[in-house]
Amino acid sequence: MPAEITVLIADDHPIVRKGLRDMIESDPQLKIVDETGDGQSALDRIEQLQPDVAVLDLDMPGKGGFDV
């Protein structure tokens, strides 16, 4: 089996994060390492955790996905 792909989710809407989490967790090769609700927290967690993929909302409080 190929290596696990780590994912961080950042969206300011909890229901969207839940939906993304459910979809991502349905694939055994993907592992969610964290989720957050704002851009600055996302940036901090990305720097700390170094996920393979970050799923970012483009319009979040503070920093949006493009800024992150």
Number of C-alpha atoms within 10 A of each C-alpha: 4 5 7 11 14 17 22 22 25 28 25 18 13 13 10 14 19 14 11 17 18 11 11 16 14 11 9 9 13 17 18 17 17 17 22 19 18 22 25 19 16 25 18 12 18 20 10 9 14 14 18 14 14 21 15 22 21 15 15 17 12 12 17 18 20 10 11 18
